[in-house]
Amino acid sequence: MPITRELDNLKKLESVGFSHEQAETLADVIEKSHVDSQKSLKEFIHNENTKLENKLSNKISSLDSKLSKEISSIHVEISSLRVEISSLHVEISKELKDLLIKIFGIIVGTVGIAVTILKLFP
């Protein structure tokens, strides 16, 4: 409490009938109480802030750990999908070659039949 406020309190206490010593003692008690309550409030706020920071830090660490696990899982799934896509690409390529050979066989067979018909009926 500033000195001017303490002097104001002394004057007020003396004006309502307290002796100078009583007013001084009471003003001193009020000032110490005020200072103590400010210190206690500061300590309380600091302690609560520290607790909240620790909780927040723990939650962030937990979320970071979970996120890392999820990302690893996603990487594994992507790798698995790449392998599947690669094998599907090989299988589709093989099937297309088989289909091309069948189409070529049908064309050769049709041409062969057409040539035979032309030779039989000149």
TORDREN-537395 format. One line per 4 residues: their letters; for each residue x, y, z of N, C-alpha, C. Coordinates in steps of 0.2 Angstrom, whole numbers, plus 2048, in hexadecimal, padded with zeros to 3 digits. Layout:
TORDREN-537395
a = X/Y/Z/X/Y/Z/X/Y/Z; ...
***
This chain:
TORDREN-537395
mpit = 804/7FA/800/800/800/800/805/806/800; 803/80B/7FC/808/811/7FC/807/815/802; 80C/819/803/80D/81D/80A/807/822/80A; 805/825/804/7FF/82A/805/7F9/826/807
reld = 7F8/820/804/7F2/81D/806/7F2/81B/80E; 7F8/819/810/7F9/818/817/7F7/81E/81C; 7FA/823/819/7F8/82A/81D/7F1/82C/81D; 7EE/82B/817/7E7/82C/816/7E3/827/81B
nlkk = 7E5/821/81C/7E2/81C/820/7E3/81E/828; 7E9/821/829/7EA/823/830/7E5/829/832; 7E5/82E/82D/7E0/834/82E/7D9/832/82F; 7D7/82D/82B/7D0/82B/82C/7CF/827/832
lesv = 7D3/823/834/7D2/81F/83A/7D3/824/840; 7D7/829/840/7D8/82E/846/7D1/832/846; 7CE/834/840/7C9/838/840/7C2/834/843; 7C2/82E/843/7BC/82A/846/7BE/828/84D
gfsh = 7C3/82B/850/7C4/829/857/7CA/825/859; 7CE/822/855/7D3/81E/856/7D9/823/858; 7DD/820/85D/7E3/824/85F/7E8/823/859; 7ED/828/85A/7F2/827/854/7F6/820/854
eqae = 7F7/81E/85A/7FB/817/85A/7F6/812/858; 7EF/812/85A/7EB/80D/857/7EA/80D/850; 7E9/813/84D/7E8/814/846/7EE/812/842; 7F4/813/845/7FA/811/842/7FB/809/842
tlad = 7F9/806/847/7F9/7FF/848/7F4/7FC/843; 7EE/7FF/843/7E9/7FC/83F/7EB/7FD/837; 7EE/803/835/7F0/804/82E/7F6/7FF/82C; 7FA/7FE/831/800/7F9/830/7FD/7F2/82F
viek = 7F8/7F0/833/7F5/7E9/832/7F2/7E9/82B; 7EE/7EE/82A/7EA/7EE/823/7EF/7EE/81D; 7F5/7F2/81E/7FA/7F2/819/7FD/7EB/818; 7FF/7E8/81D/802/7E1/81D/7FD/7DC/81A
shvd = 7F7/7DC/81C/7F2/7D8/81A/7F1/7D9/812; 7F1/7DF/810/7F0/7E0/809/7F6/7DD/805; 7FD/7DF/808/803/7DC/804/803/7D4/804; 801/7D1/80A/800/7CA/80A/7FB/7C7/805
sqks = 7F6/7CA/805/7F0/7C8/801/7F3/7C8/7F9; 7F6/7CE/7F8/7F9/7CE/7F1/7FE/7C9/7EF; 802/7C8/7F4/807/7C2/7F3/804/7BC/7F3; 7FF/7BA/7F7/7FC/7B4/7F6/7F8/7B3/7F0
lkef = 7F5/7B9/7ED/7F1/7B9/7E7/7F6/7B7/7E1; 7FC/7BB/7E2/801/7BA/7DD/804/7B2/7DD; 805/7B0/7E3/807/7A9/7E3/802/7A4/7E0; 7FC/7A5/7E2/7F6/7A1/7E0/7F6/7A1/7D8
ihne = 7F6/7A7/7D6/7F5/7A8/7CE/7FB/7A4/7CB; 801/7A5/7CE/807/7A2/7CB/807/79A/7CB; 804/798/7D1/804/791/7D2/7FE/78E/7CD; 7F9/791/7CC/7F4/78F/7C8/7F6/78F/7C1
ntkl = 7F9/794/7BF/7FC/795/7B8/801/790/7B7; 805/78E/7BC/80A/788/7BB/807/782/7BA; 801/781/7BE/7FD/77A/7BD/7FA/77A/7B6; 7F7/77F/7B4/7F4/77F/7AD/7F9/77E/7A8
enkl = 7FF/781/7A9/804/781/7A3/807/779/7A3; 807/776/7A9/809/76F/7A9/804/76B/7A6; 7FD/76C/7A8/7F8/768/7A5/7F8/769/79D; 7F9/76F/79B/7F9/771/794/7FF/76D/790
snki = 804/76D/794/80A/76A/791/809/763/790; 806/760/795/805/758/795/800/757/790; 7FB/75B/78F/7F6/759/78A/7F9/75A/783; 7FD/75F/782/800/760/77C/805/75A/77A
ssld = 809/758/77F/80D/752/77E/809/74C/77C; 803/74B/780/7FF/745/77E/7FC/746/777; 7FA/74C/775/7F7/74C/76F/7FD/74C/769; 803/74E/76B/808/74D/766/80A/746/765
skls = 80A/742/76B/80B/73B/76A/806/737/766; 7FF/739/768/7FA/736/764/7FA/738/75C; 7FC/73E/75B/7FD/740/754/802/73C/751; 808/73B/754/80E/738/751/80C/731/74F
keis = 808/72D/754/806/727/753/801/726/74D; 7FC/72B/74C/7F8/72B/747/7FB/72C/740; 800/731/740/804/732/73A/808/72C/738; 80B/728/73D/80E/722/73B/809/71D/738
sihv = 803/71D/73B/7FE/718/739/7FC/71A/732; 7FC/720/730/7FA/722/72A/7FF/721/725; 806/722/727/80B/720/722/80B/719/720; 80A/714/725/80A/70D/724/804/70C/71F
eiss = 7FE/70F/720/7F8/70D/71C/7FA/710/715; 7FD/716/714/7FF/718/70D/804/713/70A; 809/711/70E/80E/70C/70B/80A/706/709; 805/703/70D/801/6FD/70B/7FD/6FF/705
lrve = 7FA/705/704/7F6/706/6FE/7FB/707/6F8; 801/709/6F9/806/70A/6F3/807/703/6F0; 808/6FE/6F5/80A/6F7/6F3/804/6F4/6EF; 7FE/6F5/6F2/7F8/6F3/6EF/7F7/6F6/6E8
issl = 7F8/6FC/6E7/7F7/6FF/6E1/7FC/6FD/6DC; 802/6FB/6DE/807/6F9/6DA/806/6F2/6D8; 803/6EE/6DC/801/6E7/6DA/7FB/6E7/6D5; 7F6/6EC/6D7/7F1/6EC/6D2/7F3/6EF/6CB
hvei = 7F8/6F3/6CB/7FA/6F5/6C5/7FD/6EF/6C1; 801/6EB/6C4/804/6E5/6C1/7FF/6E1/6BE; 7FA/6E0/6C3/7F4/6DB/6C1/7F0/6DE/6BB; 7EF/6E4/6BB/7EB/6E7/6B5/7EF/6E7/6AF
skel = 7F5/6E8/6B0/7FA/6E8/6AA/7FA/6E1/6A7; 7FA/6DC/6AB/7FA/6D5/6A9/7F3/6D3/6A5; 7EE/6D5/6A8/7E7/6D4/6A6/7E6/6D8/69F; 7E9/6DE/69E/7E8/6E1/698/7EC/6DD/692
kdll = 7F2/6DB/694/7F6/6D7/68F/7F2/6D1/68D; 7EF/6CD/692/7EB/6C7/690/7E5/6C9/68C; 7E2/6CF/68D/7DC/6D1/689/7DF/6D3/682; 7E4/6D6/681/7E7/6D8/67B/7E9/6D2/677
ikif = 7EC/6CD/67A/7ED/6C6/677/7E7/6C3/674; 7E1/6C3/678/7DB/6C0/676/7D8/6C4/670; 7D8/6CB/671/7D6/6CF/66B/7DA/6CD/665; 7E0/6CD/665/7E4/6CB/660/7E3/6C4/65D
giiv = 7E1/6BF/661/7DF/6B9/65F/7D9/6B9/65C; 7D4/6BD/65E/7CD/6BD/65B/7CE/6C0/654; 7D2/6C5/653/7D4/6C8/64D/7D7/6C3/648; 7DC/6C0/64A/7E0/6BB/646/7DB/6B5/644
gtvg = 7D7/6B3/649/7D2/6AE/647/7CD/6B0/642; 7CA/6B6/643/7C5/6B9/63E/7C8/6BA/637; 7CE/6BC/637/7D2/6BD/631/7D3/6B6/62D; 7D5/6B1/631/7D6/6AB/62F/7CF/6A8/62C
iavt = 7CA/6A9/62F/7C3/6A6/62D/7C1/6AA/627; 7C3/6B1/626/7C1/6B4/620/7C5/6B2/61A; 7CB/6B1/61B/7D0/6AE/616/7CD/6A7/614; 7CB/6A3/618/7C9/69C/616/7C3/69D/612
ilkl = 7BE/6A1/614/7B8/6A2/611/7B9/6A5/60A; 7BE/6A9/609/7BF/6AC/603/7C3/6A7/5FE; 7C6/6A2/601/7C9/69D/5FD/7C4/698/5FB; 7BF/696/5FF/7BA/692/5FE/7B5/694/5F8
fp = 7B4/69A/5F9/7AF/69D/5F4/7B2/6A3/5F0; 7B5/6A0/5EA/7B9/6A5/5E6/7B5/6AA/5E2
***
